[in-house]
Amino acid sequence: MAATTEKRAPDDVARVIARNAVPDVTEALELMRLQGPIKVGDVQDNDGTVLITLRSGDAYEFARWVRMRAPRKETSGRNHG
């Protein structure tokens, strides 16, 4: 029996990739003890999107976590107190 190859549209592939990222994103947020719904969004510029909704306090905590781990760069002039 010959194997059939199903050709998928680029948008479908982008959605599958985004859907496959959801468990990893969910696990990462759980490790940070952050909660919020995570779902697959629309395709934009041929890339699938993953939507994360965080409460404002959790969003600030997430931003602090990223800033602490990101390489230092020139400041953008934004001051968050």
PDB file of N, CA, C and O in Angstrom:
ATOM      1  N   MET A   1       0.846  -1.179   0.000  1.00  0.00           N
ATOM      2  CA  MET A   1       0.000   0.000   0.000  1.00  0.00           C
ATOM      3  C   MET A   1       0.891   1.242   0.000  1.00  0.00           C
ATOM      4  O   MET A   1       1.788   1.370   0.833  1.00  0.00           O
ATOM      5  N   ALA A   2       0.647   2.119  -0.902  1.00  0.00           N
ATOM      6  CA  ALA A   2       1.441   3.342  -1.015  1.00  0.00           C
ATOM      7  C   ALA A   2       0.998   4.346   0.046  1.00  0.00           C
ATOM      8  O   ALA A   2      -0.189   4.494   0.336  1.00  0.00           O
ATOM      9  N   ALA A   3       1.978   5.021   0.607  1.00  0.00           N
ATOM     10  CA  ALA A   3       1.674   6.066   1.591  1.00  0.00           C
ATOM     11  C   ALA A   3       1.148   7.296   0.859  1.00  0.00           C
ATOM     12  O   ALA A   3       1.677   7.694  -0.179  1.00  0.00           O
ATOM     13  N   THR A   4       0.115   7.878   1.411  1.00  0.00           N
ATOM     14  CA  THR A   4      -0.421   9.099   0.813  1.00  0.00           C
ATOM     15  C   THR A   4       0.105  10.293   1.582  1.00  0.00           C
ATOM     16  O   THR A   4       0.189  10.274   2.810  1.00  0.00           O
ATOM     17  N   THR A   5       0.445  11.293   0.869  1.00  0.00           N
ATOM     18  CA  THR A   5       0.938  12.526   1.478  1.00  0.00           C
ATOM     19  C   THR A   5      -0.142  13.582   1.356  1.00  0.00           C
ATOM     20  O   THR A   5      -0.566  13.943   0.258  1.00  0.00           O
ATOM     21  N   GLU A   6      -0.574  14.064   2.497  1.00  0.00           N
ATOM     22  CA  GLU A   6      -1.613  15.085   2.493  1.00  0.00           C
ATOM     23  C   GLU A   6      -0.948  16.457   2.461  1.00  0.00           C
ATOM     24  O   GLU A   6      -0.140  16.793   3.327  1.00  0.00           O
ATOM     25  N   LYS A   7      -1.293  17.218   1.474  1.00  0.00           N
ATOM     26  CA  LYS A   7      -0.748  18.573   1.345  1.00  0.00           C
ATOM     27  C   LYS A   7      -1.620  19.521   2.173  1.00  0.00           C
ATOM     28  O   LYS A   7      -2.833  19.580   1.975  1.00  0.00           O
ATOM     29  N   ARG A   8      -1.013  20.253   3.087  1.00  0.00           N
ATOM     30  CA  ARG A   8      -1.758  21.190   3.924  1.00  0.00           C
ATOM     31  C   ARG A   8      -1.459  22.614   3.494  1.00  0.00           C
ATOM     32  O   ARG A   8      -0.363  22.939   3.038  1.00  0.00           O
ATOM     33  N   ALA A   9      -2.462  23.442   3.655  1.00  0.00           N
ATOM     34  CA  ALA A   9      -2.291  24.870   3.368  1.00  0.00           C
ATOM     35  C   ALA A   9      -1.366  25.483   4.420  1.00  0.00           C
ATOM     36  O   ALA A   9      -1.356  25.035   5.566  1.00  0.00           O
ATOM     37  N   PRO A  10      -0.594  26.493   4.047  1.00  0.00           N
ATOM     38  CA  PRO A  10       0.325  27.133   5.006  1.00  0.00           C
ATOM     39  C   PRO A  10      -0.372  27.601   6.292  1.00  0.00           C
ATOM     40  O   PRO A  10       0.194  27.477   7.378  1.00  0.00           O
ATOM     41  N   ASP A  11      -1.575  28.130   6.179  1.00  0.00           N
ATOM     42  CA  ASP A  11      -2.294  28.580   7.379  1.00  0.00           C
ATOM     43  C   ASP A  11      -2.619  27.405   8.299  1.00  0.00           C
ATOM     44  O   ASP A  11      -2.558  27.534   9.522  1.00  0.00           O
ATOM     45  N   ASP A  12      -2.964  26.261   7.709  1.00  0.00           N
ATOM     46  CA  ASP A  12      -3.248  25.072   8.519  1.00  0.00           C
ATOM     47  C   ASP A  12      -1.996  24.610   9.265  1.00  0.00           C
ATOM     48  O   ASP A  12      -2.061  24.244  10.439  1.00  0.00           O
ATOM     49  N   VAL A  13      -0.868  24.631   8.576  1.00  0.00           N
ATOM     50  CA  VAL A  13       0.396  24.246   9.205  1.00  0.00           C
ATOM     51  C   VAL A  13       0.724  25.210  10.349  1.00  0.00           C
ATOM     52  O   VAL A  13       1.152  24.776  11.419  1.00  0.00           O
ATOM     53  N   ALA A  14       0.529  26.495  10.132  1.00  0.00           N
ATOM     54  CA  ALA A  14       0.800  27.498  11.167  1.00  0.00           C
ATOM     55  C   ALA A  14      -0.076  27.262  12.392  1.00  0.00           C
ATOM     56  O   ALA A  14       0.389  27.392  13.524  1.00  0.00           O
ATOM     57  N   ARG A  15      -1.342  26.915  12.169  1.00  0.00           N
ATOM     58  CA  ARG A  15      -2.248  26.639  13.300  1.00  0.00           C
ATOM     59  C   ARG A  15      -1.808  25.396  14.068  1.00  0.00           C
ATOM     60  O   ARG A  15      -1.870  25.376  15.297  1.00  0.00           O
ATOM     61  N   VAL A  16      -1.365  24.363  13.360  1.00  0.00           N
ATOM     62  CA  VAL A  16      -0.904  23.138  14.017  1.00  0.00           C
ATOM     63  C   VAL A  16       0.318  23.427  14.875  1.00  0.00           C
ATOM     64  O   VAL A  16       0.411  22.949  16.006  1.00  0.00           O
ATOM     65  N   ILE A  17       1.246  24.199  14.349  1.00  0.00           N
ATOM     66  CA  ILE A  17       2.443  24.550  15.114  1.00  0.00           C
ATOM     67  C   ILE A  17       2.063  25.334  16.372  1.00  0.00           C
ATOM     68  O   ILE A  17       2.591  25.072  17.452  1.00  0.00           O
ATOM     69  N   ALA A  18       1.155  26.286  16.233  1.00  0.00           N
ATOM     70  CA  ALA A  18       0.703  27.061  17.395  1.00  0.00           C
ATOM     71  C   ALA A  18       0.003  26.146  18.400  1.00  0.00           C
ATOM     72  O   ALA A  18       0.234  26.252  19.605  1.00  0.00           O
ATOM     73  N   ARG A  19      -0.839  25.261  17.913  1.00  0.00           N
ATOM     74  CA  ARG A  19      -1.556  24.337  18.802  1.00  0.00           C
ATOM     75  C   ARG A  19      -0.563  23.439  19.554  1.00  0.00           C
ATOM     76  O   ARG A  19      -0.763  23.134  20.730  1.00  0.00           O
ATOM     77  N   ASN A  20       0.494  23.026  18.872  1.00  0.00           N
ATOM     78  CA  ASN A  20       1.504  22.187  19.517  1.00  0.00           C
ATOM     79  C   ASN A  20       2.311  22.945  20.562  1.00  0.00           C
ATOM     80  O   ASN A  20       2.895  22.328  21.454  1.00  0.00           O
ATOM     81  N   ALA A  21       2.355  24.260  20.469  1.00  0.00           N
ATOM     82  CA  ALA A  21       3.092  25.071  21.446  1.00  0.00           C
ATOM     83  C   ALA A  21       2.306  25.276  22.742  1.00  0.00           C
ATOM     84  O   ALA A  21       2.896  25.563  23.784  1.00  0.00           O
ATOM     85  N   VAL A  22       0.996  25.132  22.685  1.00  0.00           N
ATOM     86  CA  VAL A  22       0.147  25.427  23.853  1.00  0.00           C
ATOM     87  C   VAL A  22       0.550  24.623  25.093  1.00  0.00           C
ATOM     88  O   VAL A  22       0.643  25.215  26.168  1.00  0.00           O
ATOM     89  N   PRO A  23       0.797  23.301  25.009  1.00  0.00           N
ATOM     90  CA  PRO A  23       1.186  22.583  26.231  1.00  0.00           C
ATOM     91  C   PRO A  23       2.491  23.095  26.847  1.00  0.00           C
ATOM     92  O   PRO A  23       2.609  23.160  28.071  1.00  0.00           O
ATOM     93  N   ASP A  24       3.466  23.456  26.017  1.00  0.00           N
ATOM     94  CA  ASP A  24       4.726  23.978  26.552  1.00  0.00           C
ATOM     95  C   ASP A  24       4.526  25.334  27.225  1.00  0.00           C
ATOM     96  O   ASP A  24       5.095  25.599  28.284  1.00  0.00           O
ATOM     97  N   VAL A  25       3.728  26.174  26.617  1.00  0.00           N
ATOM     98  CA  VAL A  25       3.445  27.487  27.209  1.00  0.00           C
ATOM     99  C   VAL A  25       2.679  27.306  28.513  1.00  0.00           C
ATOM    100  O   VAL A  25       2.952  27.992  29.498  1.00  0.00           O
ATOM    101  N   THR A  26       1.730  26.393  28.519  1.00  0.00           N
ATOM    102  CA  THR A  26       0.961  26.103  29.734  1.00  0.00           C
ATOM    103  C   THR A  26       1.885  25.647  30.853  1.00  0.00           C
ATOM    104  O   THR A  26       1.778  26.121  31.984  1.00  0.00           O
ATOM    105  N   GLU A  27       2.785  24.735  30.542  1.00  0.00           N
ATOM    106  CA  GLU A  27       3.727  24.238  31.547  1.00  0.00           C
ATOM    107  C   GLU A  27       4.627  25.355  32.065  1.00  0.00           C
ATOM    108  O   GLU A  27       4.872  25.446  33.268  1.00  0.00           O
ATOM    109  N   ALA A  28       5.117  26.202  31.169  1.00  0.00           N
ATOM    110  CA  ALA A  28       5.983  27.307  31.583  1.00  0.00           C
ATOM    111  C   ALA A  28       5.257  28.245  32.543  1.00  0.00           C
ATOM    112  O   ALA A  28       5.819  28.649  33.560  1.00  0.00           O
ATOM    113  N   LEU A  29       4.019  28.590  32.225  1.00  0.00           N
ATOM    114  CA  LEU A  29       3.263  29.479  33.113  1.00  0.00           C
ATOM    115  C   LEU A  29       2.982  28.807  34.452  1.00  0.00           C
ATOM    116  O   LEU A  29       3.014  29.464  35.493  1.00  0.00           O
ATOM    117  N   GLU A  30       2.705  27.498  34.433  1.00  0.00           N
ATOM    118  CA  GLU A  30       2.477  26.784  35.689  1.00  0.00           C
ATOM    119  C   GLU A  30       3.729  26.784  36.554  1.00  0.00           C
ATOM    120  O   GLU A  30       3.645  26.926  37.774  1.00  0.00           O
ATOM    121  N   LEU A  31       4.895  26.623  35.922  1.00  0.00           N
ATOM    122  CA  LEU A  31       6.152  26.657  36.677  1.00  0.00           C
ATOM    123  C   LEU A  31       6.367  28.023  37.327  1.00  0.00           C
ATOM    124  O   LEU A  31       6.979  28.121  38.391  1.00  0.00           O
ATOM    125  N   MET A  32       5.863  29.069  36.684  1.00  0.00           N
ATOM    126  CA  MET A  32       5.970  30.420  37.235  1.00  0.00           C
ATOM    127  C   MET A  32       4.832  30.724  38.204  1.00  0.00           C
ATOM    128  O   MET A  32       4.778  31.804  38.794  1.00  0.00           O
ATOM    129  N   ARG A  33       3.926  29.764  38.362  1.00  0.00           N
ATOM    130  CA  ARG A  33       2.728  29.915  39.204  1.00  0.00           C
ATOM    131  C   ARG A  33       1.822  31.042  38.712  1.00  0.00           C
ATOM    132  O   ARG A  33       1.234  31.784  39.498  1.00  0.00           O
ATOM    133  N   LEU A  34       1.731  31.144  37.375  1.00  0.00           N
ATOM    134  CA  LEU A  34       0.841  32.115  36.747  1.00  0.00           C
ATOM    135  C   LEU A  34      -0.304  31.348  36.110  1.00  0.00           C
ATOM    136  O   LEU A  34      -0.131  30.243  35.598  1.00  0.00           O
ATOM    137  N   GLN A  35      -1.463  31.955  36.155  1.00  0.00           N
ATOM    138  CA  GLN A  35      -2.636  31.307  35.583  1.00  0.00           C
ATOM    139  C   GLN A  35      -3.294  32.230  34.582  1.00  0.00           C
ATOM    140  O   GLN A  35      -3.305  33.452  34.731  1.00  0.00           O
ATOM    141  N   GLY A  36      -3.829  31.616  33.582  1.00  0.00           N
ATOM    142  CA  GLY A  36      -4.573  32.361  32.579  1.00  0.00           C
ATOM    143  C   GLY A  36      -4.884  31.460  31.416  1.00  0.00           C
ATOM    144  O   GLY A  36      -4.136  30.523  31.137  1.00  0.00           O
ATOM    145  N   PRO A  37      -5.973  31.726  30.734  1.00  0.00           N
ATOM    146  CA  PRO A  37      -6.310  30.894  29.592  1.00  0.00           C
ATOM    147  C   PRO A  37      -5.287  31.055  28.461  1.00  0.00           C
ATOM    148  O   PRO A  37      -4.794  32.151  28.194  1.00  0.00           O
ATOM    149  N   ILE A  38      -4.990  29.946  27.816  1.00  0.00           N
ATOM    150  CA  ILE A  38      -4.053  29.921  26.696  1.00  0.00           C
ATOM    151  C   ILE A  38      -4.783  29.250  25.539  1.00  0.00           C
ATOM    152  O   ILE A  38      -5.343  28.165  25.692  1.00  0.00           O
ATOM    153  N   LYS A  39      -4.772  29.902  24.387  1.00  0.00           N
ATOM    154  CA  LYS A  39      -5.456  29.302  23.238  1.00  0.00           C
ATOM    155  C   LYS A  39      -4.751  29.693  21.946  1.00  0.00           C
ATOM    156  O   LYS A  39      -3.935  30.614  21.908  1.00  0.00           O
ATOM    157  N   VAL A  40      -5.091  28.971  20.906  1.00  0.00           N
ATOM    158  CA  VAL A  40      -4.538  29.241  19.587  1.00  0.00           C
ATOM    159  C   VAL A  40      -5.299  30.415  18.995  1.00  0.00           C
ATOM    160  O   VAL A  40      -6.529  30.449  19.025  1.00  0.00           O
ATOM    161  N   GLY A  41      -4.559  31.378  18.458  1.00  0.00           N
ATOM    162  CA  GLY A  41      -5.166  32.552  17.842  1.00  0.00           C
ATOM    163  C   GLY A  41      -5.192  32.432  16.325  1.00  0.00           C
ATOM    164  O   GLY A  41      -5.124  31.336  15.768  1.00  0.00           O
ATOM    165  N   ASP A  42      -5.288  33.557  15.685  1.00  0.00           N
ATOM    166  CA  ASP A  42      -5.315  33.616  14.227  1.00  0.00           C
ATOM    167  C   ASP A  42      -3.912  33.461  13.658  1.00  0.00           C
ATOM    168  O   ASP A  42      -2.918  33.519  14.382  1.00  0.00           O
ATOM    169  N   VAL A  43      -3.855  33.266  12.368  1.00  0.00           N
ATOM    170  CA  VAL A  43      -2.582  33.247  11.653  1.00  0.00           C
ATOM    171  C   VAL A  43      -2.284  34.678  11.211  1.00  0.00           C
ATOM    172  O   VAL A  43      -3.127  35.342  10.607  1.00  0.00           O
ATOM    173  N   GLN A  44      -1.077  35.142  11.522  1.00  0.00           N
ATOM    174  CA  GLN A  44      -0.658  36.495  11.145  1.00  0.00           C
ATOM    175  C   GLN A  44       0.699  36.408  10.462  1.00  0.00           C
ATOM    176  O   GLN A  44       1.646  35.853  11.019  1.00  0.00           O
ATOM    177  N   ASP A  45       0.791  36.949   9.271  1.00  0.00           N
ATOM    178  CA  ASP A  45       2.044  36.936   8.503  1.00  0.00           C
ATOM    179  C   ASP A  45       2.610  35.521   8.389  1.00  0.00           C
ATOM    180  O   ASP A  45       3.813  35.307   8.543  1.00  0.00           O
ATOM    181  N   ASN A  46       1.733  34.567   8.118  1.00  0.00           N
ATOM    182  CA  ASN A  46       2.096  33.155   7.929  1.00  0.00           C
ATOM    183  C   ASN A  46       2.564  32.449   9.194  1.00  0.00           C
ATOM    184  O   ASN A  46       3.089  31.339   9.115  1.00  0.00           O
ATOM    185  N   ASP A  47       2.388  33.064  10.352  1.00  0.00           N
ATOM    186  CA  ASP A  47       2.733  32.439  11.628  1.00  0.00           C
ATOM    187  C   ASP A  47       1.474  32.245  12.450  1.00  0.00           C
ATOM    188  O   ASP A  47       0.612  33.123  12.504  1.00  0.00           O
ATOM    189  N   GLY A  48       1.374  31.097  13.086  1.00  0.00           N
ATOM    190  CA  GLY A  48       0.292  30.887  14.028  1.00  0.00           C
ATOM    191  C   GLY A  48       0.568  31.692  15.283  1.00  0.00           C
ATOM    192  O   GLY A  48       1.718  32.018  15.579  1.00  0.00           O
ATOM    193  N   THR A  49      -0.466  32.009  16.009  1.00  0.00           N
ATOM    194  CA  THR A  49      -0.294  32.767  17.245  1.00  0.00           C
ATOM    195  C   THR A  49      -0.851  31.982  18.421  1.00  0.00           C
ATOM    196  O   THR A  49      -1.791  31.201  18.271  1.00  0.00           O
ATOM    197  N   VAL A  50      -0.267  32.194  19.582  1.00  0.00           N
ATOM    198  CA  VAL A  50      -0.734  31.609  20.830  1.00  0.00           C
ATOM    199  C   VAL A  50      -1.125  32.779  21.719  1.00  0.00           C
ATOM    200  O   VAL A  50      -0.312  33.662  21.990  1.00  0.00           O
ATOM    201  N   LEU A  51      -2.357  32.781  22.164  1.00  0.00           N
ATOM    202  CA  LEU A  51      -2.870  33.890  22.971  1.00  0.00           C
ATOM    203  C   LEU A  51      -2.851  33.507  24.451  1.00  0.00           C
ATOM    204  O   LEU A  51      -3.348  32.450  24.840  1.00  0.00           O
ATOM    205  N   ILE A  52      -2.271  34.385  25.262  1.00  0.00           N
ATOM    206  CA  ILE A  52      -2.192  34.189  26.703  1.00  0.00           C
ATOM    207  C   ILE A  52      -2.883  35.374  27.359  1.00  0.00           C
ATOM    208  O   ILE A  52      -2.567  36.524  27.057  1.00  0.00           O
ATOM    209  N   THR A  53      -3.807  35.105  28.236  1.00  0.00           N
ATOM    210  CA  THR A  53      -4.475  36.159  28.982  1.00  0.00           C
ATOM    211  C   THR A  53      -4.007  36.083  30.426  1.00  0.00           C
ATOM    212  O   THR A  53      -4.185  35.063  31.092  1.00  0.00           O
ATOM    213  N   LEU A  54      -3.405  37.170  30.910  1.00  0.00           N
ATOM    214  CA  LEU A  54      -2.923  37.227  32.283  1.00  0.00           C
ATOM    215  C   LEU A  54      -3.591  38.381  33.015  1.00  0.00           C
ATOM    216  O   LEU A  54      -3.886  39.422  32.428  1.00  0.00           O
ATOM    217  N   ARG A  55      -3.824  38.179  34.299  1.00  0.00           N
ATOM    218  CA  ARG A  55      -4.277  39.300  35.129  1.00  0.00           C
ATOM    219  C   ARG A  55      -3.138  40.303  35.186  1.00  0.00           C
ATOM    220  O   ARG A  55      -1.979  39.930  35.003  1.00  0.00           O
ATOM    221  N   SER A  56      -3.444  41.563  35.434  1.00  0.00           N
ATOM    222  CA  SER A  56      -2.413  42.610  35.379  1.00  0.00           C
ATOM    223  C   SER A  56      -1.260  42.325  36.333  1.00  0.00           C
ATOM    224  O   SER A  56      -0.103  42.520  35.960  1.00  0.00           O
ATOM    225  N   GLY A  57      -1.533  41.877  37.534  1.00  0.00           N
ATOM    226  CA  GLY A  57      -0.463  41.560  38.480  1.00  0.00           C
ATOM    227  C   GLY A  57       0.430  40.441  37.963  1.00  0.00           C
ATOM    228  O   GLY A  57       1.651  40.502  38.101  1.00  0.00           O
ATOM    229  N   ASP A  58      -0.177  39.425  37.370  1.00  0.00           N
ATOM    230  CA  ASP A  58       0.599  38.326  36.790  1.00  0.00           C
ATOM    231  C   ASP A  58       1.397  38.796  35.577  1.00  0.00           C
ATOM    232  O   ASP A  58       2.509  38.325  35.342  1.00  0.00           O
ATOM    233  N   ALA A  59       0.835  39.715  34.817  1.00  0.00           N
ATOM    234  CA  ALA A  59       1.550  40.247  33.651  1.00  0.00           C
ATOM    235  C   ALA A  59       2.810  40.983  34.104  1.00  0.00           C
ATOM    236  O   ALA A  59       3.864  40.829  33.487  1.00  0.00           O
ATOM    237  N   TYR A  60       2.718  41.774  35.165  1.00  0.00           N
ATOM    238  CA  TYR A  60       3.904  42.458  35.685  1.00  0.00           C
ATOM    239  C   TYR A  60       4.925  41.442  36.196  1.00  0.00           C
ATOM    240  O   TYR A  60       6.125  41.604  35.979  1.00  0.00           O
ATOM    241  N   GLU A  61       4.453  40.405  36.867  1.00  0.00           N
ATOM    242  CA  GLU A  61       5.357  39.359  37.362  1.00  0.00           C
ATOM    243  C   GLU A  61       6.067  38.662  36.200  1.00  0.00           C
ATOM    244  O   GLU A  61       7.266  38.392  36.268  1.00  0.00           O
ATOM    245  N   PHE A  62       5.327  38.379  35.148  1.00  0.00           N
ATOM    246  CA  PHE A  62       5.906  37.763  33.953  1.00  0.00           C
ATOM    247  C   PHE A  62       6.962  38.691  33.341  1.00  0.00           C
ATOM    248  O   PHE A  62       8.045  38.241  32.968  1.00  0.00           O
ATOM    249  N   ALA A  63       6.647  39.968  33.241  1.00  0.00           N
ATOM    250  CA  ALA A  63       7.590  40.933  32.666  1.00  0.00           C
ATOM    251  C   ALA A  63       8.860  41.024  33.513  1.00  0.00           C
ATOM    252  O   ALA A  63       9.964  41.077  32.971  1.00  0.00           O
ATOM    253  N   ARG A  64       8.707  41.042  34.829  1.00  0.00           N
ATOM    254  CA  ARG A  64       9.878  41.071  35.709  1.00  0.00           C
ATOM    255  C   ARG A  64      10.729  39.816  35.515  1.00  0.00           C
ATOM    256  O   ARG A  64      11.956  39.901  35.460  1.00  0.00           O
ATOM    257  N   TRP A  65      10.084  38.657  35.413  1.00  0.00           N
ATOM    258  CA  TRP A  65      10.785  37.395  35.222  1.00  0.00           C
ATOM    259  C   TRP A  65      11.606  37.427  33.929  1.00  0.00           C
ATOM    260  O   TRP A  65      12.762  37.004  33.915  1.00  0.00           O
ATOM    261  N   VAL A  66      11.015  37.922  32.861  1.00  0.00           N
ATOM    262  CA  VAL A  66      11.721  38.002  31.577  1.00  0.00           C
ATOM    263  C   VAL A  66      12.881  38.981  31.666  1.00  0.00           C
ATOM    264  O   VAL A  66      13.986  38.673  31.221  1.00  0.00           O
ATOM    265  N   ARG A  67      12.643  40.161  32.237  1.00  0.00           N
ATOM    266  CA  ARG A  67      13.702  41.169  32.331  1.00  0.00           C
ATOM    267  C   ARG A  67      14.890  40.671  33.139  1.00  0.00           C
ATOM    268  O   ARG A  67      16.033  40.998  32.819  1.00  0.00           O
ATOM    269  N   MET A  68      14.641  39.883  34.184  1.00  0.00           N
ATOM    270  CA  MET A  68      15.728  39.376  35.012  1.00  0.00           C
ATOM    271  C   MET A  68      16.588  38.377  34.242  1.00  0.00           C
ATOM    272  O   MET A  68      17.765  38.209  34.561  1.00  0.00           O
ATOM    273  N   ARG A  69      16.034  37.723  33.252  1.00  0.00           N
ATOM    274  CA  ARG A  69      16.747  36.680  32.524  1.00  0.00           C
ATOM    275  C   ARG A  69      17.242  37.108  31.152  1.00  0.00           C
ATOM    276  O   ARG A  69      18.068  36.427  30.545  1.00  0.00           O
ATOM    277  N   ALA A  70      16.749  38.212  30.674  1.00  0.00           N
ATOM    278  CA  ALA A  70      17.142  38.693  29.344  1.00  0.00           C
ATOM    279  C   ALA A  70      18.492  39.394  29.425  1.00  0.00           C
ATOM    280  O   ALA A  70      18.818  40.016  30.435  1.00  0.00           O
ATOM    281  N   PRO A  71      19.268  39.289  28.359  1.00  0.00           N
ATOM    282  CA  PRO A  71      20.535  40.030  28.345  1.00  0.00           C
ATOM    283  C   PRO A  71      20.271  41.527  28.472  1.00  0.00           C
ATOM    284  O   PRO A  71      19.280  42.042  27.955  1.00  0.00           O
ATOM    285  N   ARG A  72      21.158  42.203  29.156  1.00  0.00           N
ATOM    286  CA  ARG A  72      21.015  43.655  29.333  1.00  0.00           C
ATOM    287  C   ARG A  72      21.186  44.352  27.994  1.00  0.00           C
ATOM    288  O   ARG A  72      22.006  43.949  27.170  1.00  0.00           O
ATOM    289  N   LYS A  73      20.404  45.400  27.789  1.00  0.00           N
ATOM    290  CA  LYS A  73      20.541  46.213  26.591  1.00  0.00           C
ATOM    291  C   LYS A  73      20.284  47.654  26.973  1.00  0.00           C
ATOM    292  O   LYS A  73      19.925  47.960  28.110  1.00  0.00           O
ATOM    293  N   GLU A  74      20.472  48.521  26.017  1.00  0.00           N
ATOM    294  CA  GLU A  74      20.211  49.933  26.263  1.00  0.00           C
ATOM    295  C   GLU A  74      18.750  50.111  26.656  1.00  0.00           C
ATOM    296  O   GLU A  74      17.872  49.450  26.101  1.00  0.00           O
ATOM    297  N   THR A  75      18.491  50.985  27.594  1.00  0.00           N
ATOM    298  CA  THR A  75      17.118  51.218  28.014  1.00  0.00           C
ATOM    299  C   THR A  75      16.344  51.935  26.930  1.00  0.00           C
ATOM    300  O   THR A  75      16.905  52.699  26.145  1.00  0.00           O
ATOM    301  N   SER A  76      15.062  51.680  26.900  1.00  0.00           N
ATOM    302  CA  SER A  76      14.218  52.288  25.873  1.00  0.00           C
ATOM    303  C   SER A  76      13.661  53.626  26.316  1.00  0.00           C
ATOM    304  O   SER A  76      12.884  54.251  25.594  1.00  0.00           O
ATOM    305  N   GLY A  77      14.055  54.068  27.501  1.00  0.00           N
ATOM    306  CA  GLY A  77      13.541  55.335  27.987  1.00  0.00           C
ATOM    307  C   GLY A  77      12.259  55.176  28.779  1.00  0.00           C
ATOM    308  O   GLY A  77      11.718  56.150  29.302  1.00  0.00           O
ATOM    309  N   ARG A  78      11.772  53.941  28.865  1.00  0.00           N
ATOM    310  CA  ARG A  78      10.548  53.687  29.632  1.00  0.00           C
ATOM    311  C   ARG A  78      10.917  53.482  31.086  1.00  0.00           C
ATOM    312  O   ARG A  78      11.860  52.758  31.406  1.00  0.00           O
ATOM    313  N   ASN A  79      10.180  54.114  31.944  1.00  0.00           N
ATOM    314  CA  ASN A  79      10.427  53.991  33.367  1.00  0.00           C
ATOM    315  C   ASN A  79       9.179  53.437  34.021  1.00  0.00           C
ATOM    316  O   ASN A  79       8.103  54.031  33.944  1.00  0.00           O
ATOM    317  N   HIS A  80       9.334  52.295  34.665  1.00  0.00           N
ATOM    318  CA  HIS A  80       8.190  51.654  35.310  1.00  0.00           C
ATOM    319  C   HIS A  80       8.246  51.788  36.826  1.00  0.00           C
ATOM    320  O   HIS A  80       7.574  51.047  37.544  1.00  0.00           O
ATOM    321  N   GLY A  81       9.033  52.714  37.305  1.00  0.00           N
ATOM    322  CA  GLY A  81       9.076  52.975  38.731  1.00  0.00           C
ATOM    323  C   GLY A  81       9.793  51.942  39.453  1.00  0.00           C
ATOM    324  O   GLY A  81       9.919  52.017  40.675  1.00  0.00           O
TER     325      GLY A  81
END
